[in-house]
Amino acid sequence: MKLISVNVGLPRDVTWLGKVVRTSIWKSPVEGRIHVAKLNLDGDQQSDLSVHGGLDKAVYAYPAEHYSYWRKELRDVDLPWGAFGENFTTEGLLEGELLVGDRLRVGSAEFTVTQPRMPCFKLGIRFDSPAMVKRFLQSKRAGFYLAVLREGEVGAGDPIERGTSPESGLTVTDIVNLYTTDAENQELLRRAAEIPALPEGWKEYFRKRLWKADS
């Protein structure tokens, strides 16, 4: 497992469907070592903190393995590392194997996996296609967010070390499935609602689904 690319970007204003929208979804690979702070990487900044960023979404990671799929799906689109807005392009970490709460060490920094990415309309802006949001979600290739447990420095090529897995046993893909196709599975809903590393907003959503199913 290793870090293939570190990508950062600052907010920019773009015109989309007749409106000016501020977005930081354009990320570019950087050379050398980058400092990781509690809320983001040096040279990176989230645009809308109501839905992006914060302690639970400090770093967005996306598996390099998914790029081959998207290069077939988006044949006329240039897809450099960082194309999906990720800060870390990774190798060897897939959503179906990675547990919410897993701890990762990269360089001198440490992270915990908190949640999948749920795409917003800005992904459509990045690919100049509103349909991209639905396609991304249906692909189940969501990527995952990381909270920073220990600040440090990272760089492309760093190995990624995975710590002892948590007892929750729910993968990033499990959370995506609960949101999209498996939302009535009460056993999984209960387990998800009790995962310490899962942000409170997600847990509250699953509790409401449980309450709805029981009422």
C-alpha positions in Angstrom: 0.0 0.0 0.0 1.3 3.4 -0.9 0.6 7.0 -1.6 0.7 7.5 -5.3 0.1 11.3 -5.5 -0.6 14.2 -3.1 -2.9 16.8 -4.7 -4.0 20.2 -3.5 -6.1 23.2 -4.8 -7.4 26.5 -3.7 -10.9 27.9 -4.2 -11.8 29.3 -7.6 -14.9 30.9 -9.0 -16.5 29.2 -12.0 -19.7 29.8 -14.0 -22.1 26.9 -13.9 -25.6 26.9 -15.3 -25.6 30.7 -15.3 -24.4 31.1 -11.8 -21.0 31.8 -10.2 -19.9 29.0 -7.9 -16.9 28.8 -5.7 -15.2 25.4 -5.6 -12.0 23.8 -4.7 -12.6 20.5 -6.6 -9.7 21.1 -9.0 -6.6 19.5 -7.4 -3.1 19.2 -8.9 -0.3 16.9 -7.9 2.5 18.5 -5.9 6.2 17.6 -5.6 8.1 17.1 -2.4 6.8 16.7 1.1 3.6 18.4 2.3 2.6 19.3 5.8 -0.8 17.8 6.9 -2.6 19.8 9.6 -5.8 18.9 11.4 -8.1 20.6 8.8 -6.2 20.3 5.5 -2.9 20.1 3.7 -0.6 23.0 3.0 -1.7 24.6 -0.2 -5.2 23.2 0.0 -8.4 24.8 1.1 -12.1 23.8 1.1 -14.6 26.3 -0.3 -17.9 25.5 1.4 -17.3 24.3 5.0 -20.9 23.6 5.5 -20.5 20.4 3.4 -16.8 20.0 2.9 -13.8 20.0 5.3 -13.8 20.0 9.0 -12.1 17.5 11.3 -13.9 14.5 9.9 -13.2 15.4 6.3 -9.7 16.9 6.5 -8.3 14.7 3.7 -10.1 13.0 0.8 -8.5 9.8 -0.5 -9.3 8.1 -3.8 -7.9 4.7 -5.0 -5.7 4.9 -8.1 -7.2 1.5 -9.0 -10.5 3.2 -10.0 -8.9 5.4 -12.7 -8.8 2.5 -15.2 -12.6 2.2 -14.8 -13.2 5.9 -15.3 -10.8 6.1 -18.3 -13.1 3.5 -20.0 -16.2 5.4 -19.0 -14.9 8.9 -19.8 -12.9 8.2 -22.9 -12.6 11.8 -24.0 -11.7 13.2 -20.6 -8.2 13.8 -19.3 -7.8 12.2 -15.9 -4.6 13.2 -14.1 -4.2 12.2 -10.5 -6.5 14.5 -8.4 -9.2 14.5 -11.1 -11.9 13.5 -8.6 -10.9 16.2 -6.1 -8.9 13.9 -4.0 -6.0 15.0 -1.8 -4.4 11.5 -1.7 -4.4 9.1 -4.6 -3.7 5.8 -3.0 -2.8 2.3 -4.0 -3.9 -0.9 -2.2 -6.8 0.6 -0.2 -10.2 -0.3 -1.6 -13.6 0.7 -0.1 -14.8 -2.9 0.1 -11.8 -3.8 2.3 -11.3 -0.6 4.3 -13.2 -0.4 7.6 -14.6 2.8 9.0 -12.3 3.5 12.0 -9.2 2.0 10.4 -6.0 3.8 11.3 -3.4 4.6 8.7 0.1 5.9 8.9 1.5 7.8 6.0 4.9 9.5 6.3 5.0 11.1 9.8 1.2 11.6 9.9 -1.6 9.4 11.2 -5.2 9.2 10.1 -8.5 7.4 10.7 -11.0 6.5 8.1 -14.3 8.3 8.9 -16.8 8.0 6.0 -17.3 7.6 2.2 -17.6 10.6 -0.1 -21.1 11.5 -1.1 -20.7 13.5 -4.3 -22.3 17.0 -4.6 -23.1 19.0 -7.7 -19.6 20.3 -7.9 -18.4 17.0 -9.2 -20.7 17.7 -12.1 -19.0 21.1 -12.5 -15.6 19.4 -12.6 -16.6 17.1 -15.4 -19.0 19.5 -17.1 -21.8 17.0 -16.7 -24.6 17.1 -14.1 -25.1 13.4 -14.7 -21.6 12.7 -13.3 -22.9 12.9 -9.7 -25.3 10.0 -10.2 -22.8 8.0 -12.2 -20.2 8.4 -9.5 -22.6 7.3 -6.8 -23.8 4.3 -8.8 -20.3 3.2 -9.5 -19.7 2.5 -5.8 -16.2 4.0 -6.3 -16.7 6.6 -3.6 -13.3 7.1 -2.1 -13.1 7.9 1.6 -12.4 10.7 4.0 -9.7 10.8 6.7 -9.5 12.6 10.0 -6.0 13.6 11.0 -4.9 11.9 14.3 -1.4 13.2 14.2 -0.1 16.1 12.1 3.0 15.4 10.0 4.5 15.4 6.5 3.6 13.2 3.6 4.9 12.8 0.0 4.2 10.8 -3.1 5.7 7.3 -2.8 5.3 7.0 0.9 4.2 3.6 2.1 0.8 3.4 3.8 0.7 1.3 7.0 -2.6 0.0 8.3 -3.1 -0.4 12.0 -5.3 -2.9 13.9 -8.8 -3.0 12.4 -11.7 -1.8 14.7 -14.3 -4.2 15.9 -17.1 -2.5 14.0 -16.4 -4.6 10.9 -18.3 -2.2 8.5 -16.5 -1.2 5.4 -16.7 2.1 3.5 -18.7 0.2 0.9 -21.1 -1.0 3.6 -21.9 2.6 4.5 -22.4 3.5 0.8 -24.8 0.5 0.4 -26.8 1.5 3.4 -27.2 4.9 1.9 -28.1 3.8 -1.6 -29.4 0.2 -1.9 -29.5 -1.5 1.5 -31.1 1.1 3.7 -33.7 -1.3 5.3 -31.1 -3.7 6.7 -31.8 -3.1 10.3 -28.8 -5.1 11.6 -26.4 -3.1 9.5 -28.1 0.1 10.4 -27.7 -0.6 14.1 -24.1 -1.5 13.7 -23.4 1.6 11.7 -25.1 3.8 14.2 -22.7 2.6 16.9 -19.4 3.1 15.0 -17.3 5.5 17.1 -15.4 6.8 14.1 -18.4 7.5 12.0 -19.4 11.2 12.2 -22.5 12.1 14.2 -24.5 13.2 11.1 -24.2 9.8 9.6 -25.1 8.0 12.8 -28.2 10.3 13.3 -29.3 9.5 9.7 -29.0 5.7 10.4 -30.9 6.1 13.7 -33.7 7.9 11.9 -33.9 5.0 9.4 -34.1 2.6 12.2 -36.9 4.6 13.9 -38.8 4.7 10.6 -38.4 1.0 10.1 -39.6 0.3 13.7 -42.6 2.7 13.6 
